[in-house]
Amino acid sequence: MSQALKTSLFQEALNAIDALSLDDQAALIDVLNNRLKLRQRQQVVKEVREVQQEYREGKFKSGSVDDFLAELDR
């Protein structure tokens, strides 16, 4: 999807939200926050499962905190 189309769809969504009552806008915010939290939890679960699988397959390194920090700097 092109950036222009994304911007256009986003603007259309904002315009539709502006047409809602304040109560409906607040309810929409609650719904979106709940969906965002759910997606974030799902992402964490996915990442944990991937790490567990890598651990089972022996695809991990052990070391000290200093070793870990040195790896991050690379």
PDB file of N, H, CA, C and O in Angstrom:
ATOM      1  N   MET A   1       0.850  -1.173   0.000  1.00  0.00           N
ATOM      2  CA  MET A   1       0.000   0.000   0.000  1.00  0.00           C
ATOM      3  C   MET A   1       0.894   1.234   0.000  1.00  0.00           C
ATOM      4  O   MET A   1       1.841   1.329   0.781  1.00  0.00           O
ATOM      5  N   SER A   2       0.589   2.162  -0.870  1.00  0.00           N
ATOM      6  H   SER A   2      -0.180   2.085  -1.505  1.00  0.00           H
ATOM      7  CA  SER A   2       1.416   3.364  -0.982  1.00  0.00           C
ATOM      8  C   SER A   2       1.247   4.254   0.249  1.00  0.00           C
ATOM      9  O   SER A   2       0.235   4.197   0.948  1.00  0.00           O
ATOM     10  N   GLN A   3       2.258   5.070   0.488  1.00  0.00           N
ATOM     11  H   GLN A   3       3.080   5.116  -0.079  1.00  0.00           H
ATOM     12  CA  GLN A   3       2.216   5.984   1.628  1.00  0.00           C
ATOM     13  C   GLN A   3       1.062   6.965   1.494  1.00  0.00           C
ATOM     14  O   GLN A   3       0.416   7.303   2.486  1.00  0.00           O
ATOM     15  N   ALA A   4       0.797   7.427   0.273  1.00  0.00           N
ATOM     16  H   ALA A   4       1.322   7.152  -0.533  1.00  0.00           H
ATOM     17  CA  ALA A   4      -0.297   8.380   0.057  1.00  0.00           C
ATOM     18  C   ALA A   4      -1.637   7.747   0.404  1.00  0.00           C
ATOM     19  O   ALA A   4      -2.494   8.391   1.009  1.00  0.00           O
ATOM     20  N   LEU A   5      -1.819   6.479   0.021  1.00  0.00           N
ATOM     21  H   LEU A   5      -1.123   5.956  -0.470  1.00  0.00           H
ATOM     22  CA  LEU A   5      -3.071   5.788   0.321  1.00  0.00           C
ATOM     23  C   LEU A   5      -3.211   5.567   1.820  1.00  0.00           C
ATOM     24  O   LEU A   5      -4.300   5.721   2.374  1.00  0.00           O
ATOM     25  N   LYS A   6      -2.102   5.202   2.484  1.00  0.00           N
ATOM     26  H   LYS A   6      -1.218   5.076   2.034  1.00  0.00           H
ATOM     27  CA  LYS A   6      -2.135   5.024   3.933  1.00  0.00           C
ATOM     28  C   LYS A   6      -2.527   6.326   4.617  1.00  0.00           C
ATOM     29  O   LYS A   6      -3.352   6.332   5.531  1.00  0.00           O
ATOM     30  N   THR A   7      -1.933   7.428   4.169  1.00  0.00           N
ATOM     31  H   THR A   7      -1.263   7.423   3.426  1.00  0.00           H
ATOM     32  CA  THR A   7      -2.240   8.735   4.741  1.00  0.00           C
ATOM     33  C   THR A   7      -3.697   9.085   4.511  1.00  0.00           C
ATOM     34  O   THR A   7      -4.364   9.607   5.403  1.00  0.00           O
ATOM     35  N   SER A   8      -4.189   8.800   3.322  1.00  0.00           N
ATOM     36  H   SER A   8      -3.647   8.376   2.596  1.00  0.00           H
ATOM     37  CA  SER A   8      -5.576   9.090   2.989  1.00  0.00           C
ATOM     38  C   SER A   8      -6.528   8.276   3.862  1.00  0.00           C
ATOM     39  O   SER A   8      -7.505   8.814   4.383  1.00  0.00           O
ATOM     40  N   LEU A   9      -6.247   6.977   4.023  1.00  0.00           N
ATOM     41  H   LEU A   9      -5.454   6.540   3.599  1.00  0.00           H
ATOM     42  CA  LEU A   9      -7.093   6.126   4.859  1.00  0.00           C
ATOM     43  C   LEU A   9      -7.051   6.579   6.312  1.00  0.00           C
ATOM     44  O   LEU A   9      -8.071   6.576   7.001  1.00  0.00           O
ATOM     45  N   PHE A  10      -5.874   6.966   6.768  1.00  0.00           N
ATOM     46  H   PHE A  10      -5.046   6.968   6.208  1.00  0.00           H
ATOM     47  CA  PHE A  10      -5.729   7.450   8.139  1.00  0.00           C
ATOM     48  C   PHE A  10      -6.540   8.727   8.333  1.00  0.00           C
ATOM     49  O   PHE A  10      -7.227   8.885   9.342  1.00  0.00           O
ATOM     50  N   GLN A  11      -6.460   9.629   7.371  1.00  0.00           N
ATOM     51  H   GLN A  11      -5.902   9.500   6.551  1.00  0.00           H
ATOM     52  CA  GLN A  11      -7.213  10.878   7.463  1.00  0.00           C
ATOM     53  C   GLN A  11      -8.712  10.607   7.446  1.00  0.00           C
ATOM     54  O   GLN A  11      -9.470  11.248   8.174  1.00  0.00           O
ATOM     55  N   GLU A  12      -9.140   9.659   6.617  1.00  0.00           N
ATOM     56  H   GLU A  12      -8.525   9.138   6.025  1.00  0.00           H
ATOM     57  CA  GLU A  12     -10.560   9.290   6.585  1.00  0.00           C
ATOM     58  C   GLU A  12     -11.006   8.747   7.940  1.00  0.00           C
ATOM     59  O   GLU A  12     -12.098   9.062   8.414  1.00  0.00           O
ATOM     60  N   ALA A  13     -10.158   7.931   8.557  1.00  0.00           N
ATOM     61  H   ALA A  13      -9.271   7.675   8.172  1.00  0.00           H
ATOM     62  CA  ALA A  13     -10.488   7.390   9.875  1.00  0.00           C
ATOM     63  C   ALA A  13     -10.605   8.513  10.901  1.00  0.00           C
ATOM     64  O   ALA A  13     -11.527   8.524  11.717  1.00  0.00           O
ATOM     65  N   LEU A  14      -9.671   9.450  10.855  1.00  0.00           N
ATOM     66  H   LEU A  14      -8.922   9.441  10.193  1.00  0.00           H
ATOM     67  CA  LEU A  14      -9.732  10.586  11.780  1.00  0.00           C
ATOM     68  C   LEU A  14     -10.996  11.410  11.566  1.00  0.00           C
ATOM     69  O   LEU A  14     -11.626  11.852  12.527  1.00  0.00           O
ATOM     70  N   ASN A  15     -11.361  11.614  10.316  1.00  0.00           N
ATOM     71  H   ASN A  15     -10.849  11.255   9.535  1.00  0.00           H
ATOM     72  CA  ASN A  15     -12.583  12.369  10.023  1.00  0.00           C
ATOM     73  C   ASN A  15     -13.811  11.641  10.553  1.00  0.00           C
ATOM     74  O   ASN A  15     -14.725  12.267  11.091  1.00  0.00           O
ATOM     75  N   ALA A  16     -13.835  10.314  10.401  1.00  0.00           N
ATOM     76  H   ALA A  16     -13.094   9.805   9.964  1.00  0.00           H
ATOM     77  CA  ALA A  16     -14.966   9.533  10.907  1.00  0.00           C
ATOM     78  C   ALA A  16     -15.033   9.617  12.430  1.00  0.00           C
ATOM     79  O   ALA A  16     -16.117   9.703  13.005  1.00  0.00           O
ATOM     80  N   ILE A  17     -13.873   9.591  13.075  1.00  0.00           N
ATOM     81  H   ILE A  17     -12.992   9.521  12.608  1.00  0.00           H
ATOM     82  CA  ILE A  17     -13.834   9.687  14.533  1.00  0.00           C
ATOM     83  C   ILE A  17     -14.312  11.057  14.992  1.00  0.00           C
ATOM     84  O   ILE A  17     -15.023  11.166  15.991  1.00  0.00           O
ATOM     85  N   ASP A  18     -13.926  12.098  14.269  1.00  0.00           N
ATOM     86  H   ASP A  18     -13.348  12.009  13.458  1.00  0.00           H
ATOM     87  CA  ASP A  18     -14.377  13.450  14.612  1.00  0.00           C
ATOM     88  C   ASP A  18     -15.896  13.562  14.573  1.00  0.00           C
ATOM     89  O   ASP A  18     -16.479  14.373  15.293  1.00  0.00           O
ATOM     90  N   ALA A  19     -16.534  12.755  13.739  1.00  0.00           N
ATOM     91  H   ALA A  19     -16.061  12.096  13.155  1.00  0.00           H
ATOM     92  CA  ALA A  19     -17.988  12.807  13.611  1.00  0.00           C
ATOM     93  C   ALA A  19     -18.695  12.117  14.778  1.00  0.00           C
ATOM     94  O   ALA A  19     -19.900  12.290  14.959  1.00  0.00           O
ATOM     95  N   LEU A  20     -17.961  11.343  15.565  1.00  0.00           N
ATOM     96  H   LEU A  20     -16.982  11.203  15.418  1.00  0.00           H
ATOM     97  CA  LEU A  20     -18.559  10.639  16.700  1.00  0.00           C
ATOM     98  C   LEU A  20     -18.783  11.593  17.867  1.00  0.00           C
ATOM     99  O   LEU A  20     -18.131  12.631  17.980  1.00  0.00           O
ATOM    100  N   SER A  21     -19.717  11.218  18.727  1.00  0.00           N
ATOM    101  H   SER A  21     -20.247  10.375  18.635  1.00  0.00           H
ATOM    102  CA  SER A  21     -19.919  11.989  19.958  1.00  0.00           C
ATOM    103  C   SER A  21     -18.701  11.798  20.861  1.00  0.00           C
ATOM    104  O   SER A  21     -17.906  10.879  20.664  1.00  0.00           O
ATOM    105  N   LEU A  22     -18.567  12.668  21.842  1.00  0.00           N
ATOM    106  H   LEU A  22     -19.213  13.414  22.003  1.00  0.00           H
ATOM    107  CA  LEU A  22     -17.445  12.549  22.773  1.00  0.00           C
ATOM    108  C   LEU A  22     -17.480  11.219  23.517  1.00  0.00           C
ATOM    109  O   LEU A  22     -16.438  10.603  23.738  1.00  0.00           O
ATOM    110  N   ASP A  23     -18.676  10.776  23.904  1.00  0.00           N
ATOM    111  H   ASP A  23     -19.523  11.277  23.725  1.00  0.00           H
ATOM    112  CA  ASP A  23     -18.794   9.485  24.585  1.00  0.00           C
ATOM    113  C   ASP A  23     -18.344   8.345  23.680  1.00  0.00           C
ATOM    114  O   ASP A  23     -17.641   7.436  24.121  1.00  0.00           O
ATOM    115  N   ASP A  24     -18.751   8.396  22.418  1.00  0.00           N
ATOM    116  H   ASP A  24     -19.322   9.135  22.060  1.00  0.00           H
ATOM    117  CA  ASP A  24     -18.345   7.352  21.477  1.00  0.00           C
ATOM    118  C   ASP A  24     -16.841   7.401  21.214  1.00  0.00           C
ATOM    119  O   ASP A  24     -16.204   6.360  21.059  1.00  0.00           O
ATOM    120  N   GLN A  25     -16.274   8.602  21.165  1.00  0.00           N
ATOM    121  H   GLN A  25     -16.791   9.448  21.291  1.00  0.00           H
ATOM    122  CA  GLN A  25     -14.826   8.717  20.985  1.00  0.00           C
ATOM    123  C   GLN A  25     -14.096   8.104  22.181  1.00  0.00           C
ATOM    124  O   GLN A  25     -13.092   7.413  22.008  1.00  0.00           O
ATOM    125  N   ALA A  26     -14.595   8.356  23.382  1.00  0.00           N
ATOM    126  H   ALA A  26     -15.411   8.917  23.522  1.00  0.00           H
ATOM    127  CA  ALA A  26     -13.980   7.780  24.586  1.00  0.00           C
ATOM    128  C   ALA A  26     -14.100   6.259  24.570  1.00  0.00           C
ATOM    129  O   ALA A  26     -13.157   5.555  24.930  1.00  0.00           O
ATOM    130  N   ALA A  27     -15.260   5.754  24.151  1.00  0.00           N
ATOM    131  H   ALA A  27     -16.026   6.326  23.858  1.00  0.00           H
ATOM    132  CA  ALA A  27     -15.447   4.303  24.062  1.00  0.00           C
ATOM    133  C   ALA A  27     -14.500   3.707  23.025  1.00  0.00           C
ATOM    134  O   ALA A  27     -13.941   2.630  23.235  1.00  0.00           O
ATOM    135  N   LEU A  28     -14.321   4.403  21.914  1.00  0.00           N
ATOM    136  H   LEU A  28     -14.775   5.278  21.744  1.00  0.00           H
ATOM    137  CA  LEU A  28     -13.407   3.937  20.873  1.00  0.00           C
ATOM    138  C   LEU A  28     -11.974   3.869  21.399  1.00  0.00           C
ATOM    139  O   LEU A  28     -11.244   2.920  21.111  1.00  0.00           O
ATOM    140  N   ILE A  29     -11.582   4.867  22.159  1.00  0.00           N
ATOM    141  H   ILE A  29     -12.175   5.638  22.392  1.00  0.00           H
ATOM    142  CA  ILE A  29     -10.243   4.865  22.749  1.00  0.00           C
ATOM    143  C   ILE A  29     -10.068   3.647  23.653  1.00  0.00           C
ATOM    144  O   ILE A  29      -9.025   2.994  23.623  1.00  0.00           O
ATOM    145  N   ASP A  30     -11.084   3.343  24.455  1.00  0.00           N
ATOM    146  H   ASP A  30     -11.931   3.874  24.480  1.00  0.00           H
ATOM    147  CA  ASP A  30     -11.013   2.166  25.328  1.00  0.00           C
ATOM    148  C   ASP A  30     -10.863   0.886  24.514  1.00  0.00           C
ATOM    149  O   ASP A  30     -10.045   0.027  24.843  1.00  0.00           O
ATOM    150  N   VAL A  31     -11.652   0.762  23.458  1.00  0.00           N
ATOM    151  H   VAL A  31     -12.317   1.460  23.192  1.00  0.00           H
ATOM    152  CA  VAL A  31     -11.585  -0.426  22.601  1.00  0.00           C
ATOM    153  C   VAL A  31     -10.198  -0.546  21.977  1.00  0.00           C
ATOM    154  O   VAL A  31      -9.602  -1.622  21.984  1.00  0.00           O
ATOM    155  N   LEU A  32      -9.690   0.553  21.441  1.00  0.00           N
ATOM    156  H   LEU A  32     -10.175   1.428  21.435  1.00  0.00           H
ATOM    157  CA  LEU A  32      -8.368   0.529  20.804  1.00  0.00           C
ATOM    158  C   LEU A  32      -7.264   0.205  21.810  1.00  0.00           C
ATOM    159  O   LEU A  32      -6.343  -0.551  21.499  1.00  0.00           O
ATOM    160  N   ASN A  33      -7.352   0.770  23.007  1.00  0.00           N
ATOM    161  H   ASN A  33      -8.099   1.384  23.260  1.00  0.00           H
ATOM    162  CA  ASN A  33      -6.356   0.465  24.039  1.00  0.00           C
ATOM    163  C   ASN A  33      -6.378  -1.011  24.408  1.00  0.00           C
ATOM    164  O   ASN A  33      -5.328  -1.632  24.568  1.00  0.00           O
ATOM    165  N   ASN A  34      -7.586  -1.575  24.542  1.00  0.00           N
ATOM    166  H   ASN A  34      -8.439  -1.070  24.411  1.00  0.00           H
ATOM    167  CA  ASN A  34      -7.700  -2.998  24.863  1.00  0.00           C
ATOM    168  C   ASN A  34      -7.137  -3.864  23.742  1.00  0.00           C
ATOM    169  O   ASN A  34      -6.446  -4.849  24.005  1.00  0.00           O
ATOM    170  N   ARG A  35      -7.425  -3.505  22.504  1.00  0.00           N
ATOM    171  H   ARG A  35      -7.985  -2.705  22.290  1.00  0.00           H
ATOM    172  CA  ARG A  35      -6.897  -4.264  21.364  1.00  0.00           C
ATOM    173  C   ARG A  35      -5.377  -4.165  21.302  1.00  0.00           C
ATOM    174  O   ARG A  35      -4.694  -5.150  21.022  1.00  0.00           O
ATOM    175  N   LEU A  36      -4.856  -2.979  21.562  1.00  0.00           N
ATOM    176  H   LEU A  36      -5.411  -2.179  21.789  1.00  0.00           H
ATOM    177  CA  LEU A  36      -3.408  -2.786  21.546  1.00  0.00           C
ATOM    178  C   LEU A  36      -2.738  -3.636  22.623  1.00  0.00           C
ATOM    179  O   LEU A  36      -1.723  -4.283  22.365  1.00  0.00           O
ATOM    180  N   LYS A  37      -3.303  -3.635  23.825  1.00  0.00           N
ATOM    181  H   LYS A  37      -4.128  -3.110  24.035  1.00  0.00           H
ATOM    182  CA  LYS A  37      -2.746  -4.450  24.909  1.00  0.00           C
ATOM    183  C   LYS A  37      -2.782  -5.928  24.546  1.00  0.00           C
ATOM    184  O   LYS A  37      -1.825  -6.654  24.814  1.00  0.00           O
ATOM    185  N   LEU A  38      -3.871  -6.378  23.941  1.00  0.00           N
ATOM    186  H   LEU A  38      -4.648  -5.788  23.724  1.00  0.00           H
ATOM    187  CA  LEU A  38      -3.988  -7.774  23.530  1.00  0.00           C
ATOM    188  C   LEU A  38      -2.927  -8.122  22.495  1.00  0.00           C
ATOM    189  O   LEU A  38      -2.271  -9.158  22.603  1.00  0.00           O
ATOM    190  N   ARG A  39      -2.756  -7.269  21.499  1.00  0.00           N
ATOM    191  H   ARG A  39      -3.289  -6.427  21.412  1.00  0.00           H
ATOM    192  CA  ARG A  39      -1.750  -7.528  20.463  1.00  0.00           C
ATOM    193  C   ARG A  39      -0.341  -7.530  21.045  1.00  0.00           C
ATOM    194  O   ARG A  39       0.504  -8.322  20.629  1.00  0.00           O
ATOM    195  N   GLN A  40      -0.087  -6.644  22.008  1.00  0.00           N
ATOM    196  H   GLN A  40      -0.773  -6.000  22.346  1.00  0.00           H
ATOM    197  CA  GLN A  40       1.229  -6.615  22.645  1.00  0.00           C
ATOM    198  C   GLN A  40       1.470  -7.900  23.431  1.00  0.00           C
ATOM    199  O   GLN A  40       2.568  -8.454  23.391  1.00  0.00           O
ATOM    200  N   ARG A  41       0.448  -8.379  24.146  1.00  0.00           N
ATOM    201  H   ARG A  41      -0.445  -7.929  24.179  1.00  0.00           H
ATOM    202  CA  ARG A  41       0.578  -9.643  24.875  1.00  0.00           C
ATOM    203  C   ARG A  41       0.817 -10.794  23.914  1.00  0.00           C
ATOM    204  O   ARG A  41       1.655 -11.660  24.167  1.00  0.00           O
ATOM    205  N   GLN A  42       0.076 -10.802  22.805  1.00  0.00           N
ATOM    206  H   GLN A  42      -0.604 -10.099  22.599  1.00  0.00           H
ATOM    207  CA  GLN A  42       0.254 -11.856  21.812  1.00  0.00           C
ATOM    208  C   GLN A  42       1.670 -11.834  21.248  1.00  0.00           C
ATOM    209  O   GLN A  42       2.255 -12.889  21.003  1.00  0.00           O
ATOM    210  N   GLN A  43       2.221 -10.651  21.040  1.00  0.00           N
ATOM    211  H   GLN A  43       1.746  -9.794  21.239  1.00  0.00           H
ATOM    212  CA  GLN A  43       3.584 -10.527  20.525  1.00  0.00           C
ATOM    213  C   GLN A  43       4.594 -11.068  21.533  1.00  0.00           C
ATOM    214  O   GLN A  43       5.544 -11.754  21.157  1.00  0.00           O
ATOM    215  N   VAL A  44       4.388 -10.758  22.809  1.00  0.00           N
ATOM    216  H   VAL A  44       3.617 -10.201  23.115  1.00  0.00           H
ATOM    217  CA  VAL A  44       5.293 -11.260  23.846  1.00  0.00           C
ATOM    218  C   VAL A  44       5.226 -12.780  23.907  1.00  0.00           C
ATOM    219  O   VAL A  44       6.259 -13.443  24.001  1.00  0.00           O
ATOM    220  N   VAL A  45       4.017 -13.339  23.853  1.00  0.00           N
ATOM    221  H   VAL A  45       3.177 -12.801  23.777  1.00  0.00           H
ATOM    222  CA  VAL A  45       3.858 -14.797  23.876  1.00  0.00           C
ATOM    223  C   VAL A  45       4.579 -15.423  22.689  1.00  0.00           C
ATOM    224  O   VAL A  45       5.261 -16.437  22.841  1.00  0.00           O
ATOM    225  N   LYS A  46       4.433 -14.830  21.519  1.00  0.00           N
ATOM    226  H   LYS A  46       3.879 -14.007  21.396  1.00  0.00           H
ATOM    227  CA  LYS A  46       5.103 -15.340  20.318  1.00  0.00           C
ATOM    228  C   LYS A  46       6.618 -15.327  20.497  1.00  0.00           C
ATOM    229  O   LYS A  46       7.294 -16.306  20.179  1.00  0.00           O
ATOM    230  N   GLU A  47       7.143 -14.225  21.003  1.00  0.00           N
ATOM    231  H   GLU A  47       6.593 -13.430  21.261  1.00  0.00           H
ATOM    232  CA  GLU A  47       8.587 -14.105  21.190  1.00  0.00           C
ATOM    233  C   GLU A  47       9.098 -15.099  22.232  1.00  0.00           C
ATOM    234  O   GLU A  47      10.170 -15.680  22.059  1.00  0.00           O
ATOM    235  N   VAL A  48       8.343 -15.296  23.305  1.00  0.00           N
ATOM    236  H   VAL A  48       7.473 -14.824  23.445  1.00  0.00           H
ATOM    237  CA  VAL A  48       8.741 -16.262  24.332  1.00  0.00           C
ATOM    238  C   VAL A  48       8.771 -17.661  23.740  1.00  0.00           C
ATOM    239  O   VAL A  48       9.703 -18.423  23.997  1.00  0.00           O
ATOM    240  N   ARG A  49       7.762 -18.005  22.952  1.00  0.00           N
ATOM    241  H   ARG A  49       7.004 -17.386  22.743  1.00  0.00           H
ATOM    242  CA  ARG A  49       7.737 -19.327  22.318  1.00  0.00           C
ATOM    243  C   ARG A  49       8.929 -19.517  21.386  1.00  0.00           C
ATOM    244  O   ARG A  49       9.525 -20.593  21.349  1.00  0.00           O
ATOM    245  N   GLU A  50       9.276 -18.480  20.637  1.00  0.00           N
ATOM    246  H   GLU A  50       8.792 -17.606  20.667  1.00  0.00           H
ATOM    247  CA  GLU A  50      10.428 -18.567  19.736  1.00  0.00           C
ATOM    248  C   GLU A  50      11.721 -18.773  20.521  1.00  0.00           C
ATOM    249  O   GLU A  50      12.564 -19.582  20.135  1.00  0.00           O
ATOM    250  N   VAL A  51      11.872 -18.046  21.613  1.00  0.00           N
ATOM    251  H   VAL A  51      11.187 -17.389  21.927  1.00  0.00           H
ATOM    252  CA  VAL A  51      13.072 -18.177  22.436  1.00  0.00           C
ATOM    253  C   VAL A  51      13.121 -19.562  23.081  1.00  0.00           C
ATOM    254  O   VAL A  51      14.186 -20.174  23.155  1.00  0.00           O
ATOM    255  N   GLN A  52      11.974 -20.054  23.545  1.00  0.00           N
ATOM    256  H   GLN A  52      11.109 -19.557  23.484  1.00  0.00           H
ATOM    257  CA  GLN A  52      11.941 -21.393  24.131  1.00  0.00           C
ATOM    258  C   GLN A  52      12.342 -22.443  23.101  1.00  0.00           C
ATOM    259  O   GLN A  52      13.066 -23.385  23.419  1.00  0.00           O
ATOM    260  N   GLN A  53      11.873 -22.281  21.875  1.00  0.00           N
ATOM    261  H   GLN A  53      11.284 -21.515  21.616  1.00  0.00           H
ATOM    262  CA  GLN A  53      12.228 -23.219  20.815  1.00  0.00           C
ATOM    263  C   GLN A  53      13.729 -23.155  20.530  1.00  0.00           C
ATOM    264  O   GLN A  53      14.377 -24.191  20.381  1.00  0.00           O
ATOM    265  N   GLU A  54      14.273 -21.959  20.455  1.00  0.00           N
ATOM    266  H   GLU A  54      13.746 -21.117  20.577  1.00  0.00           H
ATOM    267  CA  GLU A  54      15.712 -21.805  20.240  1.00  0.00           C
ATOM    268  C   GLU A  54      16.499 -22.446  21.378  1.00  0.00           C
ATOM    269  O   GLU A  54      17.544 -23.056  21.152  1.00  0.00           O
ATOM    270  N   TYR A  55      15.996 -22.305  22.593  1.00  0.00           N
ATOM    271  H   TYR A  55      15.147 -21.810  22.776  1.00  0.00           H
ATOM    272  CA  TYR A  55      16.665 -22.909  23.747  1.00  0.00           C
ATOM    273  C   TYR A  55      16.656 -24.431  23.621  1.00  0.00           C
ATOM    274  O   TYR A  55      17.676 -25.083  23.843  1.00  0.00           O
ATOM    275  N   ARG A  56      15.500 -24.994  23.265  1.00  0.00           N
ATOM    276  H   ARG A  56      14.671 -24.464  23.085  1.00  0.00           H
ATOM    277  CA  ARG A  56      15.398 -26.445  23.095  1.00  0.00           C
ATOM    278  C   ARG A  56      16.339 -26.953  22.004  1.00  0.00           C
ATOM    279  O   ARG A  56      16.867 -28.062  22.089  1.00  0.00           O
ATOM    280  N   GLU A  57      16.539 -26.129  20.983  1.00  0.00           N
ATOM    281  H   GLU A  57      16.110 -25.229  20.914  1.00  0.00           H
ATOM    282  CA  GLU A  57      17.409 -26.509  19.870  1.00  0.00           C
ATOM    283  C   GLU A  57      18.883 -26.208  20.149  1.00  0.00           C
ATOM    284  O   GLU A  57      19.747 -26.485  19.318  1.00  0.00           O
ATOM    285  N   GLY A  58      19.158 -25.646  21.313  1.00  0.00           N
ATOM    286  H   GLY A  58      18.456 -25.421  21.989  1.00  0.00           H
ATOM    287  CA  GLY A  58      20.538 -25.341  21.675  1.00  0.00           C
ATOM    288  C   GLY A  58      21.092 -24.105  20.994  1.00  0.00           C
ATOM    289  O   GLY A  58      22.307 -23.918  20.933  1.00  0.00           O
ATOM    290  N   LYS A  59      20.214 -23.265  20.483  1.00  0.00           N
ATOM    291  H   LYS A  59      19.227 -23.417  20.533  1.00  0.00           H
ATOM    292  CA  LYS A  59      20.643 -22.050  19.778  1.00  0.00           C
ATOM    293  C   LYS A  59      20.685 -20.862  20.742  1.00  0.00           C
ATOM    294  O   LYS A  59      19.960 -19.882  20.569  1.00  0.00           O
ATOM    295  N   PHE A  60      21.521 -20.961  21.731  1.00  0.00           N
ATOM    296  H   PHE A  60      22.110 -21.756  21.872  1.00  0.00           H
ATOM    297  CA  PHE A  60      21.643 -19.865  22.683  1.00  0.00           C
ATOM    298  C   PHE A  60      23.081 -19.795  23.159  1.00  0.00           C
ATOM    299  O   PHE A  60      23.841 -20.756  23.041  1.00  0.00           O
ATOM    300  N   LYS A  61      23.434 -18.652  23.694  1.00  0.00           N
ATOM    301  H   LYS A  61      22.816 -17.872  23.790  1.00  0.00           H
ATOM    302  CA  LYS A  61      24.764 -18.463  24.262  1.00  0.00           C
ATOM    303  C   LYS A  61      24.595 -18.169  25.741  1.00  0.00           C
ATOM    304  O   LYS A  61      23.660 -17.479  26.146  1.00  0.00           O
ATOM    305  N   SER A  62      25.494 -18.689  26.529  1.00  0.00           N
ATOM    306  H   SER A  62      26.254 -19.249  26.200  1.00  0.00           H
ATOM    307  CA  SER A  62      25.483 -18.324  27.937  1.00  0.00           C
ATOM    308  C   SER A  62      26.696 -17.437  28.197  1.00  0.00           C
ATOM    309  O   SER A  62      27.698 -17.504  27.485  1.00  0.00           O
ATOM    310  N   GLY A  63      26.588 -16.626  29.207  1.00  0.00           N
ATOM    311  H   GLY A  63      25.774 -16.571  29.786  1.00  0.00           H
ATOM    312  CA  GLY A  63      27.688 -15.734  29.535  1.00  0.00           C
ATOM    313  C   GLY A  63      27.280 -14.770  30.624  1.00  0.00           C
ATOM    314  O   GLY A  63      26.184 -14.852  31.177  1.00  0.00           O
ATOM    315  N   SER A  64      28.168 -13.870  30.915  1.00  0.00           N
ATOM    316  H   SER A  64      29.059 -13.804  30.466  1.00  0.00           H
ATOM    317  CA  SER A  64      27.922 -12.880  31.958  1.00  0.00           C
ATOM    318  C   SER A  64      27.144 -11.695  31.384  1.00  0.00           C
ATOM    319  O   SER A  64      26.927 -11.590  30.176  1.00  0.00           O
ATOM    320  N   VAL A  65      26.742 -10.832  32.270  1.00  0.00           N
ATOM    321  H   VAL A  65      26.918 -10.917  33.251  1.00  0.00           H
ATOM    322  CA  VAL A  65      26.070  -9.600  31.849  1.00  0.00           C
ATOM    323  C   VAL A  65      27.011  -8.778  30.984  1.00  0.00           C
ATOM    324  O   VAL A  65      26.588  -8.179  29.995  1.00  0.00           O
ATOM    325  N   ASP A  66      28.274  -8.749  31.349  1.00  0.00           N
ATOM    326  H   ASP A  66      28.617  -9.236  32.152  1.00  0.00           H
ATOM    327  CA  ASP A  66      29.258  -8.005  30.556  1.00  0.00           C
ATOM    328  C   ASP A  66      29.361  -8.571  29.141  1.00  0.00           C
ATOM    329  O   ASP A  66      29.475  -7.819  28.174  1.00  0.00           O
ATOM    330  N   ASP A  67      29.321  -9.909  29.024  1.00  0.00           N
ATOM    331  H   ASP A  67      29.228 -10.520  29.810  1.00  0.00           H
ATOM    332  CA  ASP A  67      29.342 -10.538  27.698  1.00  0.00           C
ATOM    333  C   ASP A  67      28.127 -10.103  26.882  1.00  0.00           C
ATOM    334  O   ASP A  67      28.232  -9.783  25.698  1.00  0.00           O
ATOM    335  N   PHE A  68      26.978 -10.099  27.544  1.00  0.00           N
ATOM    336  H   PHE A  68      26.892 -10.359  28.505  1.00  0.00           H
ATOM    337  CA  PHE A  68      25.739  -9.703  26.875  1.00  0.00           C
ATOM    338  C   PHE A  68      25.825  -8.260  26.390  1.00  0.00           C
ATOM    339  O   PHE A  68      25.474  -7.961  25.249  1.00  0.00           O
ATOM    340  N   LEU A  69      26.289  -7.376  27.253  1.00  0.00           N
ATOM    341  H   LEU A  69      26.575  -7.619  28.180  1.00  0.00           H
ATOM    342  CA  LEU A  69      26.393  -5.962  26.882  1.00  0.00           C
ATOM    343  C   LEU A  69      27.401  -5.760  25.759  1.00  0.00           C
ATOM    344  O   LEU A  69      27.201  -4.915  24.887  1.00  0.00           O
ATOM    345  N   ALA A  70      28.471  -6.526  25.779  1.00  0.00           N
ATOM    346  H   ALA A  70      28.633  -7.213  26.488  1.00  0.00           H
ATOM    347  CA  ALA A  70      29.462  -6.433  24.705  1.00  0.00           C
ATOM    348  C   ALA A  70      28.842  -6.859  23.377  1.00  0.00           C
ATOM    349  O   ALA A  70      29.129  -6.262  22.339  1.00  0.00           O
ATOM    350  N   GLU A  71      27.994  -7.889  23.403  1.00  0.00           N
ATOM    351  H   GLU A  71      27.761  -8.374  24.245  1.00  0.00           H
ATOM    352  CA  GLU A  71      27.304  -8.337  22.181  1.00  0.00           C
ATOM    353  C   GLU A  71      26.391  -7.239  21.645  1.00  0.00           C
ATOM    354  O   GLU A  71      26.292  -7.044  20.434  1.00  0.00           O
ATOM    355  N   LEU A  72      25.734  -6.531  22.540  1.00  0.00           N
ATOM    356  H   LEU A  72      25.814  -6.689  23.524  1.00  0.00           H
ATOM    357  CA  LEU A  72      24.828  -5.457  22.116  1.00  0.00           C
ATOM    358  C   LEU A  72      25.583  -4.327  21.435  1.00  0.00           C
ATOM    359  O   LEU A  72      25.049  -3.673  20.540  1.00  0.00           O
ATOM    360  N   ASP A  73      26.809  -4.094  21.849  1.00  0.00           N
ATOM    361  H   ASP A  73      27.243  -4.625  22.577  1.00  0.00           H
ATOM    362  CA  ASP A  73      27.606  -3.009  21.280  1.00  0.00           C
ATOM    363  C   ASP A  73      28.136  -3.324  19.893  1.00  0.00           C
ATOM    364  O   ASP A  73      28.587  -2.426  19.181  1.00  0.00           O
ATOM    365  N   ARG A  74      28.087  -4.581  19.504  1.00  0.00           N
ATOM    366  H   ARG A  74      27.720  -5.311  20.082  1.00  0.00           H
ATOM    367  CA  ARG A  74      28.606  -4.967  18.175  1.00  0.00           C
ATOM    368  C   ARG A  74      27.695  -4.544  17.071  1.00  0.00           C
ATOM    369  O   ARG A  74      27.986  -4.792  15.901  1.00  0.00           O
TER     370      ARG A  74
END
